[in-house]
Amino acid sequence: MIHRLMSRALRVAALAAAVAAAGAHAQQVLRVTAIPDESPTELARKAAPLVKYLESKLAMKVEYTPVTDYAAAVETLVNRKIDLAWFGGFTFVQASIRSGGQVVPLVQREEDQKFRSVFVSADPAIRTLADIKGRDFSFGSQSSTSGHLMPRSFLMQAGIEPDRDFRRVAYSGAHDATVAAVAAGKVAAGALNISVWDKLVTENKVDTQRVHVVYTTPPYYDYNWTVHAQMPAALREKIKAAFLALSRDTAEGREVLELQRATRFVPTQPENYKGIEAAARAAGLI
């Protein structure tokens, strides 16, 4: 009898240990997402080498999960359905407000310290921002920093109110979609981030004999990788260190950085995005 009870107790203990181990294993998955500022196929292509790199550095499984729009990226991190998010400056501000300050930006690309947007057009008559007045215009996503908020802010600083001075304001949803709309003549001009524009030019995916840059904005802070404040500090620091260790001196690092369109990653902090928050408030977007 005693033997049977001990045997049963051992089986129960073993089962409990197995369940606990399974739970611990389930928690060893880093869930990653990114704002959909480009096509889903391009985002997946960019994510694959980064996921592989992070798995090797963190010694844990990393899963990339796409989201349908910018708002979904914010909500998934705020609600802790994902652990690490690639945000634009504006989506970081939105997530910070939505979470009551419970999100932490870890790193940004060196380029994001002085990011810019470009206004483009396929109409030879459009050479300045003022030339767009009375015409159809496209931003990217409504929650995009470089495809909407900052271009709108700089237009307002130039005395141009988009909703009043443009015949029609459209939202393409993504930077590459804005260029496609301009090239197809669906709108007279549009705004997008300079990084995507440069990539499209380099890859010969836009005819620069047809589509030209009208205006390049002054610099501002933009994208970052952000986590929830409730992530364990040790894991947070490991993720940060992994990004900071990326180097073009290795084949792996070069592949990741080139796809992320980064020279290198550098530390960032919430204060860097105060200017974006101020611009959003001035534009009535928050």
MIVO-335190 format. One line per 3 residues: number of its first residue (from 0); their letters; for each residue x, y, z of C-alpha. Coordinates in nm, 2 decimals. Each point is the difference from the previous one (the first is absolute). Last residue first. Example, Ala and Ser with C-alpha at 12.3 -4.5 7.8 and 13.67 -1.06 7.14 Angstrom:
! MIVO-335190
1> SA> 1.37/-0.11/0.71 ~ -0.14/-0.34/0.07
//
This chain:
! MIVO-335190
285> ILG> -0.36/6.27/-3.05 ~ -0.01/0.09/-0.37 ~ -0.09/0.36/0.05
282> AAR> 0.29/0.12/-0.21 ~ 0.15/0.19/0.29 ~ -0.05/-0.31/0.22
279> AAA> 0.18/-0.22/-0.26 ~ 0.28/0.25/-0.04 ~ 0.05/0.01/0.38
276> EIG> 0.01/-0.38/0.02 ~ 0.25/-0.01/-0.28 ~ 0.22/0.25/0.19
273> KYN> -0.03/-0.20/0.32 ~ 0.13/-0.31/-0.19 ~ 0.37/0.02/0.11
270> EPQ> -0.11/0.03/0.36 ~ -0.12/-0.37/-0.01 ~ 0.36/-0.13/-0.03
267> TPV> 0.23/-0.14/-0.27 ~ 0.31/-0.22/-0.01 ~ 0.17/-0.04/-0.34
264> FRT> -0.05/-0.25/-0.29 ~ 0.24/-0.01/-0.30 ~ 0.02/0.13/-0.35
261> ARQ> -0.36/-0.10/-0.05 ~ -0.23/-0.07/-0.29 ~ -0.16/-0.29/0.20
258> LEL> 0.08/-0.23/-0.29 ~ 0.36/0.13/-0.01 ~ 0.04/-0.03/0.37
255> VER> -0.11/-0.36/0.01 ~ 0.21/-0.11/-0.29 ~ 0.31/0.19/0.13
252> GEA> -0.04/-0.15/0.34 ~ -0.01/-0.35/-0.13 ~ 0.30/0.05/-0.24
249> TDR> 0.20/0.16/0.28 ~ 0.18/0.34/-0.01 ~ -0.34/0.17/-0.06
246> SLA> -0.06/-0.02/0.37 ~ -0.29/-0.09/0.22 ~ 0.11/0.01/0.37
243> LFA> -0.23/0.29/0.08 ~ -0.30/-0.21/-0.10 ~ 0.10/-0.30/0.21
240> AKI> 0.09/0.22/0.30 ~ -0.36/0.15/-0.01 ~ -0.15/-0.34/-0.01
237> KER> 0.22/-0.12/0.29 ~ -0.09/0.31/0.20 ~ -0.37/-0.06/-0.04
234> LAA> 0.04/-0.36/0.09 ~ 0.18/0.09/0.33 ~ -0.25/0.28/0.08
231> PMQ> -0.30/-0.24/-0.02 ~ -0.26/0.13/-0.24 ~ -0.26/0.20/0.20
228> AHV> 0.11/0.33/-0.16 ~ -0.13/-0.13/-0.34 ~ 0.26/0.00/-0.28
225> TWN> 0.09/0.24/-0.27 ~ 0.23/-0.01/-0.31 ~ 0.03/0.35/-0.15
222> YDY> -0.10/0.22/-0.29 ~ 0.01/0.38/-0.02 ~ 0.19/0.30/0.13
219> YPP> -0.01/0.32/-0.22 ~ 0.19/0.15/-0.30 ~ -0.12/0.29/-0.22
216> TTY> -0.23/-0.11/-0.28 ~ 0.10/-0.08/-0.36 ~ -0.21/0.17/-0.27
213> VVH> -0.12/-0.07/-0.36 ~ 0.18/-0.33/-0.06 ~ -0.06/-0.13/-0.36
210> VRQ> -0.21/-0.27/-0.15 ~ 0.03/-0.03/-0.38 ~ 0.37/-0.01/-0.08
207> TDV> 0.04/-0.15/0.35 ~ -0.18/-0.31/-0.12 ~ -0.07/-0.20/0.32
204> KNE> 0.09/-0.36/0.09 ~ 0.36/0.04/-0.12 ~ 0.13/-0.17/0.31
201> TVL> 0.20/0.31/0.10 ~ -0.30/0.23/-0.07 ~ -0.24/-0.21/0.20
198> KDW> 0.25/-0.02/0.29 ~ 0.05/0.37/0.00 ~ -0.37/0.06/0.01
195> VSI> -0.04/-0.25/0.28 ~ 0.26/0.17/0.21 ~ -0.13/0.35/-0.08
192> NLA> -0.33/-0.06/0.16 ~ -0.31/0.08/-0.20 ~ -0.20/0.29/-0.13
189> GAA> -0.23/0.03/-0.30 ~ -0.06/0.19/-0.32 ~ -0.25/0.05/-0.29
186> VKG> -0.21/-0.30/0.10 ~ -0.12/-0.30/-0.20 ~ 0.27/0.08/-0.26
183> AAV> 0.13/-0.36/0.00 ~ 0.35/0.12/0.12 ~ -0.17/0.19/0.29
180> AAV> -0.21/-0.30/0.10 ~ 0.30/-0.23/-0.02 ~ 0.21/0.24/0.21
177> TAD> -0.27/0.00/0.27 ~ -0.03/-0.38/-0.01 ~ 0.38/-0.02/0.07
174> HAG> -0.05/0.21/0.31 ~ -0.30/-0.19/0.14 ~ -0.38/0.05/0.07
171> SYA> -0.07/0.21/-0.31 ~ -0.18/0.27/0.19 ~ -0.18/0.26/-0.22
168> VRR> -0.05/0.38/0.03 ~ -0.20/0.17/-0.27 ~ -0.01/0.34/-0.15
165> FDR> 0.29/0.11/0.22 ~ -0.01/0.34/0.19 ~ -0.26/-0.07/0.27
162> DPE> 0.07/-0.35/0.12 ~ 0.38/0.04/-0.07 ~ 0.04/0.34/0.18
159> IGA> 0.29/0.17/-0.16 ~ 0.18/0.28/0.18 ~ 0.35/-0.14/-0.03
156> QML> -0.02/-0.11/0.36 ~ -0.32/-0.18/-0.08 ~ 0.17/-0.19/-0.28
153> FSR> 0.28/-0.09/0.24 ~ -0.24/-0.14/0.25 ~ -0.19/-0.20/-0.27
150> PML> 0.32/-0.15/-0.13 ~ 0.09/-0.08/0.37 ~ -0.33/-0.17/0.08
147> HGS> -0.07/-0.18/-0.34 ~ 0.26/-0.22/-0.16 ~ 0.29/0.06/0.23
144> TSS> -0.19/-0.05/0.32 ~ -0.26/-0.24/-0.13 ~ -0.33/-0.03/0.19
141> QSG> -0.22/0.13/-0.29 ~ 0.19/-0.25/-0.22 ~ 0.17/0.15/-0.31
138> FSF> -0.09/0.36/-0.11 ~ -0.15/0.07/-0.34 ~ -0.08/0.32/-0.17
135> DRG> -0.26/0.11/-0.26 ~ 0.06/0.36/-0.13 ~ -0.13/0.35/0.11
132> KID> 0.33/0.08/0.16 ~ 0.28/-0.23/-0.12 ~ 0.20/0.28/-0.15
129> ALT> 0.05/0.16/0.34 ~ 0.21/-0.30/0.10 ~ 0.24/0.08/-0.28
126> RIA> 0.09/-0.14/-0.34 ~ -0.34/-0.13/-0.13 ~ -0.02/0.09/-0.37
123> PDA> 0.19/-0.31/-0.10 ~ -0.28/-0.22/0.15 ~ 0.13/-0.33/0.12
120> SVF> 0.02/0.11/0.36 ~ 0.20/-0.07/0.32 ~ 0.01/0.15/0.35
117> VSR> 0.28/-0.14/0.21 ~ 0.03/-0.09/0.36 ~ 0.30/0.03/0.23
114> FKQ> 0.17/-0.18/0.29 ~ 0.28/0.14/0.20 ~ 0.03/-0.22/0.31
111> DEE> -0.17/-0.27/-0.20 ~ 0.30/-0.05/-0.21 ~ 0.20/-0.15/0.29
108> RQV> -0.28/-0.26/0.01 ~ -0.20/0.00/0.32 ~ 0.04/-0.19/0.32
105> LPV> -0.19/-0.08/0.32 ~ -0.33/0.19/0.01 ~ -0.19/-0.08/0.32
102> VQG> -0.38/-0.04/0.03 ~ -0.21/0.04/0.31 ~ -0.04/0.38/-0.02
99> GSR> -0.38/-0.01/0.06 ~ -0.04/-0.29/-0.25 ~ -0.20/0.20/-0.26
96> ISA> 0.22/0.31/0.04 ~ 0.32/-0.20/-0.05 ~ -0.14/-0.20/-0.28
93> QVF> -0.11/0.32/-0.18 ~ 0.34/0.15/0.05 ~ 0.17/-0.31/-0.13
90> TFG> -0.24/0.00/-0.30 ~ 0.10/0.36/-0.07 ~ 0.38/-0.08/0.01
87> GFW> -0.05/-0.30/-0.23 ~ -0.01/-0.33/0.18 ~ 0.17/-0.34/-0.03
84> ALD> -0.15/-0.20/0.27 ~ 0.13/-0.25/0.26 ~ -0.20/-0.21/0.24
81> IKR> -0.33/-0.08/-0.17 ~ -0.35/-0.07/0.14 ~ 0.11/0.23/0.29
78> NVL> -0.32/0.21/-0.02 ~ 0.20/0.32/-0.07 ~ 0.22/-0.20/-0.24
75> TEV> -0.30/-0.14/-0.20 ~ -0.19/0.33/0.02 ~ 0.28/0.21/-0.16
72> AAA> 0.06/-0.24/-0.29 ~ -0.37/-0.03/-0.06 ~ -0.03/0.38/-0.03
69> YDT> 0.27/0.00/-0.27 ~ -0.18/-0.25/-0.22 ~ -0.06/-0.36/-0.08
66> VPT> 0.26/-0.15/0.23 ~ 0.28/-0.24/-0.09 ~ 0.13/-0.26/0.26
63> YEV> 0.37/-0.07/0.02 ~ 0.09/-0.28/0.24 ~ 0.33/-0.03/0.19
60> KMA> 0.09/-0.32/0.18 ~ 0.26/0.04/0.27 ~ 0.38/0.00/0.04
57> LKS> 0.00/0.38/0.00 ~ 0.28/0.05/-0.24 ~ -0.07/-0.29/-0.24
54> ELY> -0.37/0.07/0.00 ~ 0.06/0.37/-0.05 ~ 0.20/-0.08/-0.32
51> KVL> -0.26/-0.23/-0.14 ~ -0.28/0.25/0.06 ~ 0.21/0.28/-0.16
48> PAA> 0.07/-0.22/-0.30 ~ -0.38/-0.06/-0.05 ~ -0.13/0.35/0.08
45> KRA> 0.10/0.19/-0.32 ~ -0.15/-0.26/-0.23 ~ -0.32/-0.01/0.21
42> LET> -0.03/0.38/-0.02 ~ 0.05/-0.01/-0.37 ~ -0.27/-0.27/-0.05
39> PSE> -0.24/0.20/0.22 ~ 0.04/0.32/-0.21 ~ 0.16/0.29/0.18
36> DPI> -0.08/0.22/0.30 ~ -0.18/-0.30/0.17 ~ 0.11/0.09/0.36
33> ATV> 0.22/-0.28/0.12 ~ -0.05/-0.32/0.21 ~ 0.20/-0.22/0.23
30> RLV> -0.09/-0.28/0.25 ~ 0.29/-0.13/0.20 ~ -0.06/-0.36/0.10
27> QQA> 0.15/-0.13/0.32 ~ -0.34/0.03/0.18 ~ -0.12/-0.32/-0.17
24> HAG> 0.31/-0.18/0.13 ~ -0.07/0.11/0.36 ~ -0.36/-0.13/-0.04
21> AAA> 0.13/-0.33/-0.14 ~ 0.24/-0.03/0.29 ~ -0.28/0.07/0.25
18> VAA> -0.22/-0.26/-0.17 ~ 0.29/-0.25/0.01 ~ 0.07/0.08/0.37
15> ALA> -0.36/-0.05/0.09 ~ -0.01/-0.33/-0.19 ~ 0.32/-0.12/0.18
12> AVR> -0.15/0.11/0.34 ~ -0.32/-0.19/-0.08 ~ 0.19/-0.31/-0.10
9> LAR> 0.21/0.02/0.31 ~ -0.31/0.04/0.22 ~ -0.15/-0.31/-0.17
6> SML> 0.31/-0.20/0.06 ~ 0.01/0.11/0.36 ~ -0.37/-0.10/0.04
3> RHI> 0.06/-0.33/-0.16 ~ 0.30/-0.08/0.22 ~ -0.20/0.10/0.31
0> M> -0.27/-0.24/-0.10
//
